[in-house]
Amino acid sequence: MNMMSWQPIGRLEDIPVRGSRRIVFDNRRIAIFRTAVDTVFAIDDACPHKAGPLSEGIVHDNCVTCPLHNWVINLETGEAQGADEGSTSTYPILNEDGELSIGFTGS
């Protein structure tokens, strides 16, 4: 049976609007993004194209543009947009009055 384990990662205001921060959990680099409307997303910090650091990309709408080769990644699904193909893992975020937690499934 898979159970969700929630790990606290800080507060909403710790992440700049239309920006990101990076965390490391179990040797995974994870980028945490905050949109212009304060929606928070978490995805692996590696573009599916050449593993570019998505946390250094430009956030727009619910997407981030990779700083290396301008691939656009949907923050909700982790899928590359347009003609590009590939995806990166996404993680659920819980926002309780500005306190953020990231969810991981385990057995």
N, CA, C and O atoms as CSV, one atom per row, in Angstrom:
chain,resi,resn,atom,element,x,y,z
A,1,MET,N,N,0.844,-1.182,0.000
A,1,MET,CA,C,0.000,0.000,0.000
A,1,MET,C,C,0.889,1.246,0.000
A,1,MET,O,O,1.790,1.361,0.831
A,2,ASN,N,N,0.645,2.168,-0.915
A,2,ASN,CA,C,1.421,3.404,-1.000
A,2,ASN,C,C,0.789,4.478,-0.130
A,2,ASN,O,O,-0.396,4.785,-0.257
A,3,MET,N,N,1.593,5.037,0.748
A,3,MET,CA,C,1.142,6.115,1.627
A,3,MET,C,C,1.905,7.383,1.258
A,3,MET,O,O,3.072,7.328,0.869
A,4,MET,N,N,1.234,8.525,1.386
A,4,MET,CA,C,1.882,9.802,1.122
A,4,MET,C,C,2.573,10.273,2.389
A,4,MET,O,O,1.965,10.327,3.458
A,5,SER,N,N,3.840,10.612,2.260
A,5,SER,CA,C,4.629,11.168,3.355
A,5,SER,C,C,4.876,12.640,3.041
A,5,SER,O,O,5.387,12.970,1.971
A,6,TRP,N,N,4.518,13.522,3.968
A,6,TRP,CA,C,4.666,14.964,3.752
A,6,TRP,C,C,5.874,15.489,4.509
A,6,TRP,O,O,6.033,15.234,5.703
A,7,GLN,N,N,6.720,16.223,3.805
A,7,GLN,CA,C,7.921,16.812,4.397
A,7,GLN,C,C,7.827,18.333,4.323
A,7,GLN,O,O,7.621,18.878,3.239
A,8,PRO,N,N,7.973,19.031,5.449
A,8,PRO,CA,C,7.930,20.492,5.411
A,8,PRO,C,C,9.117,21.056,4.622
A,8,PRO,O,O,10.239,20.560,4.727
A,9,ILE,N,N,8.847,22.104,3.827
A,9,ILE,CA,C,9.915,22.692,3.013
A,9,ILE,C,C,10.017,24.207,3.180
A,9,ILE,O,O,10.778,24.841,2.450
A,10,GLY,N,N,9.294,24.798,4.095
A,10,GLY,CA,C,9.397,26.236,4.318
A,10,GLY,C,C,8.072,26.943,4.121
A,10,GLY,O,O,7.004,26.331,4.106
A,11,ARG,N,N,8.180,28.249,3.970
A,11,ARG,CA,C,6.995,29.086,3.844
A,11,ARG,C,C,6.873,29.632,2.424
A,11,ARG,O,O,7.858,29.741,1.693
A,12,LEU,N,N,5.643,29.971,2.055
A,12,LEU,CA,C,5.373,30.521,0.733
A,12,LEU,C,C,6.256,31.732,0.461
A,12,LEU,O,O,6.813,31.857,-0.630
A,13,GLU,N,N,6.391,32.623,1.435
A,13,GLU,CA,C,7.170,33.845,1.206
A,13,GLU,C,C,8.670,33.582,1.059
A,13,GLU,O,O,9.421,34.490,0.703
A,14,ASP,N,N,9.114,32.351,1.326
A,14,ASP,CA,C,10.523,32.000,1.097
A,14,ASP,C,C,10.843,31.888,-0.397
A,14,ASP,O,O,12.010,31.897,-0.788
A,15,ILE,N,N,9.806,31.782,-1.223
A,15,ILE,CA,C,9.986,31.625,-2.668
A,15,ILE,C,C,9.547,32.915,-3.340
A,15,ILE,O,O,8.420,33.360,-3.123
A,16,PRO,N,N,10.403,33.526,-4.149
A,16,PRO,CA,C,9.997,34.771,-4.814
A,16,PRO,C,C,8.834,34.542,-5.777
A,16,PRO,O,O,8.713,33.471,-6.371
A,17,VAL,N,N,7.985,35.547,-5.926
A,17,VAL,CA,C,6.890,35.471,-6.895
A,17,VAL,C,C,7.502,35.295,-8.281
A,17,VAL,O,O,8.438,36.005,-8.650
A,18,ARG,N,N,6.957,34.328,-9.059
A,18,ARG,CA,C,7.474,33.962,-10.376
A,18,ARG,C,C,8.938,33.536,-10.295
A,18,ARG,O,O,9.732,33.793,-11.200
A,19,GLY,N,N,9.271,32.877,-9.183
A,19,GLY,CA,C,10.633,32.406,-8.983
A,19,GLY,C,C,10.642,30.995,-8.436
A,19,GLY,O,O,9.632,30.292,-8.467
A,20,SER,N,N,11.801,30.589,-7.933
A,20,SER,CA,C,11.934,29.219,-7.445
A,20,SER,C,C,12.996,29.136,-6.365
A,20,SER,O,O,13.735,30.086,-6.108
A,21,ARG,N,N,13.046,27.991,-5.755
A,21,ARG,CA,C,14.161,27.613,-4.898
A,21,ARG,C,C,14.367,26.131,-5.080
A,21,ARG,O,O,13.465,25.421,-5.527
A,22,ARG,N,N,15.545,25.660,-4.737
A,22,ARG,CA,C,15.866,24.251,-4.934
A,22,ARG,C,C,16.075,23.582,-3.579
A,22,ARG,O,O,16.691,24.148,-2.676
A,23,ILE,N,N,15.552,22.370,-3.461
A,23,ILE,CA,C,15.794,21.560,-2.273
A,23,ILE,C,C,16.419,20.242,-2.730
A,23,ILE,O,O,16.326,19.867,-3.899
A,24,VAL,N,N,17.045,19.561,-1.806
A,24,VAL,CA,C,17.566,18.220,-2.078
A,24,VAL,C,C,16.922,17.288,-1.064
A,24,VAL,O,O,16.970,17.532,0.142
A,25,PHE,N,N,16.319,16.217,-1.570
A,25,PHE,CA,C,15.674,15.233,-0.711
A,25,PHE,C,C,16.021,13.854,-1.243
A,25,PHE,O,O,15.759,13.558,-2.409
A,26,ASP,N,N,16.609,13.006,-0.405
A,26,ASP,CA,C,17.028,11.660,-0.830
A,26,ASP,C,C,17.833,11.706,-2.125
A,26,ASP,O,O,17.580,10.932,-3.048
A,27,ASN,N,N,18.799,12.613,-2.188
A,27,ASN,CA,C,19.672,12.784,-3.352
A,27,ASN,C,C,18.945,13.217,-4.620
A,27,ASN,O,O,19.502,13.122,-5.714
A,28,ARG,N,N,17.706,13.693,-4.488
A,28,ARG,CA,C,16.968,14.235,-5.629
A,28,ARG,C,C,16.999,15.752,-5.552
A,28,ARG,O,O,16.667,16.328,-4.516
A,29,ARG,N,N,17.394,16.404,-6.639
A,29,ARG,CA,C,17.307,17.862,-6.717
A,29,ARG,C,C,15.902,18.196,-7.193
A,29,ARG,O,O,15.486,17.782,-8.275
A,30,ILE,N,N,15.174,18.950,-6.374
A,30,ILE,CA,C,13.780,19.289,-6.667
A,30,ILE,C,C,13.644,20.809,-6.681
A,30,ILE,O,O,14.098,21.497,-5.767
A,31,ALA,N,N,13.008,21.316,-7.736
A,31,ALA,CA,C,12.751,22.748,-7.856
A,31,ALA,C,C,11.329,23.040,-7.388
A,31,ALA,O,O,10.376,22.381,-7.802
A,32,ILE,N,N,11.205,24.034,-6.522
A,32,ILE,CA,C,9.914,24.480,-6.012
A,32,ILE,C,C,9.631,25.836,-6.652
A,32,ILE,O,O,10.422,26.768,-6.507
A,33,PHE,N,N,8.510,25.950,-7.357
A,33,PHE,CA,C,8.168,27.162,-8.102
A,33,PHE,C,C,6.940,27.835,-7.509
A,33,PHE,O,O,6.020,27.173,-7.029
A,34,ARG,N,N,6.941,29.166,-7.551
A,34,ARG,CA,C,5.792,29.973,-7.148
A,34,ARG,C,C,5.381,30.830,-8.340
A,34,ARG,O,O,6.195,31.565,-8.900
A,35,THR,N,N,4.110,30.727,-8.721
A,35,THR,CA,C,3.629,31.494,-9.868
A,35,THR,C,C,3.203,32.897,-9.418
A,35,THR,O,O,3.248,33.231,-8.234
A,36,ALA,N,N,2.793,33.700,-10.394
A,36,ALA,CA,C,2.345,35.067,-10.118
A,36,ALA,C,C,1.096,35.096,-9.252
A,36,ALA,O,O,0.829,36.102,-8.595
A,37,VAL,N,N,0.312,33.996,-9.237
A,37,VAL,CA,C,-0.908,33.939,-8.431
A,37,VAL,C,C,-0.722,33.049,-7.198
A,37,VAL,O,O,-1.697,32.562,-6.626
A,38,ASP,N,N,0.534,32.843,-6.796
A,38,ASP,CA,C,0.894,32.107,-5.579
A,38,ASP,C,C,0.562,30.616,-5.600
A,38,ASP,O,O,0.422,30.002,-4.542
A,39,THR,N,N,0.435,30.029,-6.784
A,39,THR,CA,C,0.334,28.577,-6.877
A,39,THR,C,C,1.754,28.033,-6.793
A,39,THR,O,O,2.677,28.595,-7.381
A,40,VAL,N,N,1.925,26.935,-6.058
A,40,VAL,CA,C,3.257,26.359,-5.858
A,40,VAL,C,C,3.312,24.975,-6.496
A,40,VAL,O,O,2.406,24.159,-6.329
A,41,PHE,N,N,4.393,24.730,-7.230
A,41,PHE,CA,C,4.610,23.449,-7.901
A,41,PHE,C,C,5.990,22.921,-7.544
A,41,PHE,O,O,6.896,23.693,-7.229
A,42,ALA,N,N,6.149,21.596,-7.596
A,42,ALA,CA,C,7.447,20.965,-7.364
A,42,ALA,C,C,7.707,19.947,-8.467
A,42,ALA,O,O,6.871,19.088,-8.748
A,43,ILE,N,N,8.887,20.058,-9.090
A,43,ILE,CA,C,9.293,19.113,-10.128
A,43,ILE,C,C,10.790,18.833,-9.969
A,43,ILE,O,O,11.512,19.610,-9.344
A,44,ASP,N,N,11.246,17.713,-10.544
A,44,ASP,CA,C,12.682,17.451,-10.538
A,44,ASP,C,C,13.391,18.612,-11.217
A,44,ASP,O,O,12.912,19.143,-12.219
A,45,ASP,N,N,14.538,19.004,-10.665
A,45,ASP,CA,C,15.287,20.154,-11.170
A,45,ASP,C,C,16.196,19.739,-12.327
A,45,ASP,O,O,17.398,20.005,-12.312
A,46,ALA,N,N,15.606,19.082,-13.329
A,46,ALA,CA,C,16.376,18.633,-14.486
A,46,ALA,C,C,15.457,18.598,-15.705
A,46,ALA,O,O,14.480,17.849,-15.741
A,47,CYS,N,N,15.780,19.406,-16.684
A,47,CYS,CA,C,15.014,19.417,-17.923
A,47,CYS,C,C,15.149,18.052,-18.603
A,47,CYS,O,O,16.233,17.467,-18.598
A,48,PRO,N,N,14.054,17.537,-19.192
A,48,PRO,CA,C,14.140,16.238,-19.857
A,48,PRO,C,C,15.026,16.255,-21.108
A,48,PRO,O,O,15.362,15.196,-21.638
A,49,HIS,N,N,15.403,17.431,-21.580
A,49,HIS,CA,C,16.231,17.531,-22.785
A,49,HIS,C,C,17.690,17.229,-22.478
A,49,HIS,O,O,18.211,16.209,-22.930
A,50,LYS,N,N,18.361,18.090,-21.718
A,50,LYS,CA,C,19.785,17.915,-21.408
A,50,LYS,C,C,20.054,18.118,-19.920
A,50,LYS,O,O,21.165,18.479,-19.531
A,51,ALA,N,N,19.031,17.885,-19.084
A,51,ALA,CA,C,19.132,17.990,-17.614
A,51,ALA,C,C,19.486,19.395,-17.137
A,51,ALA,O,O,20.123,19.560,-16.096
A,52,GLY,N,N,19.073,20.399,-17.895
A,52,GLY,CA,C,19.309,21.782,-17.482
A,52,GLY,C,C,18.614,22.090,-16.167
A,52,GLY,O,O,17.591,21.482,-15.852
A,53,PRO,N,N,19.161,23.040,-15.384
A,53,PRO,CA,C,18.611,23.381,-14.065
A,53,PRO,C,C,17.334,24.216,-14.189
A,53,PRO,O,O,17.394,25.438,-14.322
A,54,LEU,N,N,16.193,23.553,-14.146
A,54,LEU,CA,C,14.919,24.258,-14.301
A,54,LEU,C,C,14.725,25.330,-13.243
A,54,LEU,O,O,14.039,26.321,-13.493
A,55,SER,N,N,15.318,25.152,-12.058
A,55,SER,CA,C,15.176,26.142,-10.984
A,55,SER,C,C,15.775,27.490,-11.371
A,55,SER,O,O,15.483,28.500,-10.731
A,56,GLU,N,N,16.603,27.520,-12.403
A,56,GLU,CA,C,17.193,28.773,-12.878
A,56,GLU,C,C,16.452,29.341,-14.073
A,56,GLU,O,O,16.884,30.328,-14.668
A,57,GLY,N,N,15.316,28.708,-14.431
A,57,GLY,CA,C,14.543,29.139,-15.593
A,57,GLY,C,C,13.567,30.253,-15.278
A,57,GLY,O,O,13.437,30.691,-14.135
A,58,ILE,N,N,12.884,30.701,-16.321
A,58,ILE,CA,C,11.897,31.776,-16.212
A,58,ILE,C,C,10.514,31.169,-16.030
A,58,ILE,O,O,10.084,30.337,-16.828
A,59,VAL,N,N,9.808,31.596,-14.959
A,59,VAL,CA,C,8.463,31.103,-14.659
A,59,VAL,C,C,7.449,32.009,-15.359
A,59,VAL,O,O,7.510,33.233,-15.248
A,60,HIS,N,N,6.518,31.386,-16.080
A,60,HIS,CA,C,5.448,32.130,-16.750
A,60,HIS,C,C,4.216,31.234,-16.768
A,60,HIS,O,O,4.283,30.052,-17.109
A,61,ASP,N,N,3.095,31.829,-16.393
A,61,ASP,CA,C,1.850,31.069,-16.233
A,61,ASP,C,C,2.144,29.852,-15.351
A,61,ASP,O,O,2.692,30.012,-14.260
A,62,ASN,N,N,1.799,28.654,-15.790
A,62,ASN,CA,C,2.101,27.437,-15.032
A,62,ASN,C,C,3.218,26.649,-15.715
A,62,ASN,O,O,3.199,25.418,-15.745
A,63,CYS,N,N,4.196,27.383,-16.266
A,63,CYS,CA,C,5.306,26.753,-16.982
A,63,CYS,C,C,6.627,27.382,-16.545
A,63,CYS,O,O,6.656,28.449,-15.932
A,64,VAL,N,N,7.719,26.689,-16.879
A,64,VAL,CA,C,9.064,27.232,-16.701
A,64,VAL,C,C,9.818,26.985,-18.003
A,64,VAL,O,O,9.659,25.943,-18.638
A,65,THR,N,N,10.639,27.955,-18.391
A,65,THR,CA,C,11.478,27.815,-19.573
A,65,THR,C,C,12.893,27.478,-19.126
A,65,THR,O,O,13.495,28.213,-18.343
A,66,CYS,N,N,13.418,26.375,-19.620
A,66,CYS,CA,C,14.758,25.932,-19.250
A,66,CYS,C,C,15.791,26.962,-19.718
A,66,CYS,O,O,15.714,27.446,-20.847
A,67,PRO,N,N,16.762,27.299,-18.852
A,67,PRO,CA,C,17.751,28.313,-19.224
A,67,PRO,C,C,18.763,27.832,-20.267
A,67,PRO,O,O,19.452,28.659,-20.864
A,68,LEU,N,N,18.872,26.534,-20.501
A,68,LEU,CA,C,19.875,26.047,-21.451
A,68,LEU,C,C,19.428,26.135,-22.905
A,68,LEU,O,O,20.133,26.712,-23.733
A,69,HIS,N,N,18.261,25.569,-23.226
A,69,HIS,CA,C,17.846,25.482,-24.622
A,69,HIS,C,C,16.400,25.921,-24.843
A,69,HIS,O,O,15.800,25.608,-25.871
A,70,ASN,N,N,15.844,26.646,-23.875
A,70,ASN,CA,C,14.512,27.248,-23.998
A,70,ASN,C,C,13.364,26.258,-24.131
A,70,ASN,O,O,12.312,26.610,-24.665
A,71,TRP,N,N,13.542,25.034,-23.659
A,71,TRP,CA,C,12.394,24.127,-23.611
A,71,TRP,C,C,11.416,24.658,-22.577
A,71,TRP,O,O,11.829,25.166,-21.534
A,72,VAL,N,N,10.127,24.545,-22.855
A,72,VAL,CA,C,9.082,24.979,-21.930
A,72,VAL,C,C,8.485,23.730,-21.284
A,72,VAL,O,O,8.027,22.818,-21.973
A,73,ILE,N,N,8.497,23.703,-19.940
A,73,ILE,CA,C,7.998,22.568,-19.174
A,73,ILE,C,C,6.767,22.995,-18.376
A,73,ILE,O,O,6.799,23.994,-17.658
A,74,ASN,N,N,5.685,22.230,-18.510
A,74,ASN,CA,C,4.465,22.501,-17.748
A,74,ASN,C,C,4.706,22.095,-16.293
A,74,ASN,O,O,5.081,20.955,-16.018
A,75,LEU,N,N,4.493,23.021,-15.370
A,75,LEU,CA,C,4.760,22.750,-13.954
A,75,LEU,C,C,3.733,21.808,-13.334
A,75,LEU,O,O,4.033,21.146,-12.341
A,76,GLU,N,N,2.538,21.734,-13.894
A,76,GLU,CA,C,1.511,20.839,-13.361
A,76,GLU,C,C,1.789,19.387,-13.724
A,76,GLU,O,O,1.623,18.487,-12.900
A,77,THR,N,N,2.218,19.164,-14.976
A,77,THR,CA,C,2.358,17.795,-15.478
A,77,THR,C,C,3.805,17.346,-15.636
A,77,THR,O,O,4.068,16.145,-15.696
A,78,GLY,N,N,4.750,18.283,-15.705
A,78,GLY,CA,C,6.143,17.957,-15.969
A,78,GLY,C,C,6.435,17.704,-17.438
A,78,GLY,O,O,7.567,17.377,-17.795
A,79,GLU,N,N,5.418,17.852,-18.306
A,79,GLU,CA,C,5.559,17.553,-19.738
A,79,GLU,C,C,6.163,18.734,-20.499
A,79,GLU,O,O,5.853,19.895,-20.233
A,80,ALA,N,N,7.039,18.397,-21.459
A,80,ALA,CA,C,7.554,19.403,-22.382
A,80,ALA,C,C,6.406,19.878,-23.268
A,80,ALA,O,O,5.518,19.101,-23.619
A,81,GLN,N,N,6.433,21.148,-23.621
A,81,GLN,CA,C,5.361,21.750,-24.414
A,81,GLN,C,C,5.777,21.904,-25.870
A,81,GLN,O,O,6.958,21.792,-26.200
A,82,GLY,N,N,4.815,22.159,-26.731
A,82,GLY,CA,C,5.089,22.386,-28.147
A,82,GLY,C,C,5.570,21.121,-28.827
A,82,GLY,O,O,5.075,20.027,-28.557
A,83,ALA,N,N,6.545,21.283,-29.717
A,83,ALA,CA,C,7.065,20.143,-30.487
A,83,ALA,C,C,8.046,19.297,-29.687
A,83,ALA,O,O,8.404,18.199,-30.114
A,84,ASP,N,N,8.488,19.791,-28.531
A,84,ASP,CA,C,9.459,19.049,-27.716
A,84,ASP,C,C,8.772,17.892,-27.002
A,84,ASP,O,O,7.592,17.974,-26.660
A,85,GLU,N,N,9.514,16.819,-26.781
A,85,GLU,CA,C,8.959,15.640,-26.122
A,85,GLU,C,C,9.802,15.250,-24.921
A,85,GLU,O,O,11.026,15.379,-24.932
A,86,GLY,N,N,9.126,14.770,-23.884
A,86,GLY,CA,C,9.792,14.331,-22.670
A,86,GLY,C,C,9.072,14.897,-21.466
A,86,GLY,O,O,8.196,15.753,-21.593
A,87,SER,N,N,9.449,14.412,-20.304
A,87,SER,CA,C,8.826,14.917,-19.088
A,87,SER,C,C,9.775,14.733,-17.915
A,87,SER,O,O,10.756,13.992,-17.986
A,88,THR,N,N,9.453,15.429,-16.842
A,88,THR,CA,C,10.191,15.311,-15.589
A,88,THR,C,C,9.170,15.023,-14.486
A,88,THR,O,O,7.992,15.348,-14.630
A,89,SER,N,N,9.612,14.426,-13.409
A,89,SER,CA,C,8.698,14.049,-12.322
A,89,SER,C,C,8.165,15.267,-11.592
A,89,SER,O,O,8.867,16.262,-11.413
A,90,THR,N,N,6.908,15.170,-11.172
A,90,THR,CA,C,6.273,16.215,-10.374
A,90,THR,C,C,5.948,15.651,-8.994
A,90,THR,O,O,5.852,14.438,-8.809
A,91,TYR,N,N,5.782,16.555,-8.030
A,91,TYR,CA,C,5.475,16.172,-6.654
A,91,TYR,C,C,4.345,17.048,-6.135
A,91,TYR,O,O,4.297,18.238,-6.449
A,92,PRO,N,N,3.430,16.481,-5.344
A,92,PRO,CA,C,2.349,17.302,-4.791
A,92,PRO,C,C,2.874,18.255,-3.714
A,92,PRO,O,O,3.807,17.943,-2.974
A,93,ILE,N,N,2.247,19.413,-3.657
A,93,ILE,CA,C,2.570,20.426,-2.649
A,93,ILE,C,C,1.325,20.700,-1.822
A,93,ILE,O,O,0.228,20.848,-2.360
A,94,LEU,N,N,1.504,20.766,-0.526
A,94,LEU,CA,C,0.434,21.119,0.400
A,94,LEU,C,C,0.763,22.508,0.956
A,94,LEU,O,O,1.852,22.730,1.486
A,95,ASN,N,N,-0.185,23.436,0.830
A,95,ASN,CA,C,-0.011,24.790,1.339
A,95,ASN,C,C,-1.059,25.014,2.418
A,95,ASN,O,O,-2.242,25.182,2.124
A,96,GLU,N,N,-0.619,25.015,3.656
A,96,GLU,CA,C,-1.520,25.241,4.793
A,96,GLU,C,C,-1.171,26.568,5.432
A,96,GLU,O,O,-0.231,26.664,6.221
A,97,ASP,N,N,-1.942,27.598,5.084
A,97,ASP,CA,C,-1.722,28.948,5.611
A,97,ASP,C,C,-0.298,29.422,5.390
A,97,ASP,O,O,0.301,30.033,6.275
A,98,GLY,N,N,0.252,29.141,4.204
A,98,GLY,CA,C,1.597,29.596,3.862
A,98,GLY,C,C,2.715,28.651,4.251
A,98,GLY,O,O,3.862,28.857,3.854
A,99,GLU,N,N,2.405,27.621,5.019
A,99,GLU,CA,C,3.403,26.597,5.367
A,99,GLU,C,C,3.361,25.524,4.285
A,99,GLU,O,O,2.319,24.910,4.059
A,100,LEU,N,N,4.487,25.298,3.616
A,100,LEU,CA,C,4.537,24.378,2.492
A,100,LEU,C,C,5.134,23.033,2.886
A,100,LEU,O,O,6.088,22.958,3.660
A,101,SER,N,N,4.546,21.971,2.335
A,101,SER,CA,C,5.063,20.606,2.488
A,101,SER,C,C,5.027,19.941,1.123
A,101,SER,O,O,4.155,20.223,0.301
A,102,ILE,N,N,5.992,19.047,0.893
A,102,ILE,CA,C,6.054,18.294,-0.354
A,102,ILE,C,C,5.719,16.841,-0.058
A,102,ILE,O,O,6.118,16.303,0.975
A,103,GLY,N,N,4.987,16.210,-0.964
A,103,GLY,CA,C,4.553,14.838,-0.754
A,103,GLY,C,C,5.367,13.834,-1.544
A,103,GLY,O,O,5.686,14.040,-2.715
A,104,PHE,N,N,5.693,12.745,-0.874
A,104,PHE,CA,C,6.385,11.626,-1.503
A,104,PHE,C,C,5.604,10.359,-1.221
A,104,PHE,O,O,5.128,10.163,-0.102
A,105,THR,N,N,5.463,9.493,-2.217
A,105,THR,CA,C,4.802,8.221,-1.991
A,105,THR,C,C,5.840,7.184,-1.595
A,105,THR,O,O,6.958,7.172,-2.110
A,106,GLY,N,N,5.456,6.330,-0.687
A,106,GLY,CA,C,6.308,5.241,-0.232
A,106,GLY,C,C,5.461,4.040,0.066
A,106,GLY,O,O,4.234,4.099,-0.014
A,107,SER,N,N,6.097,2.963,0.407
A,107,SER,CA,C,5.313,1.744,0.698
A,107,SER,C,C,5.161,1.548,2.185
A,107,SER,O,O,4.535,0.581,2.620
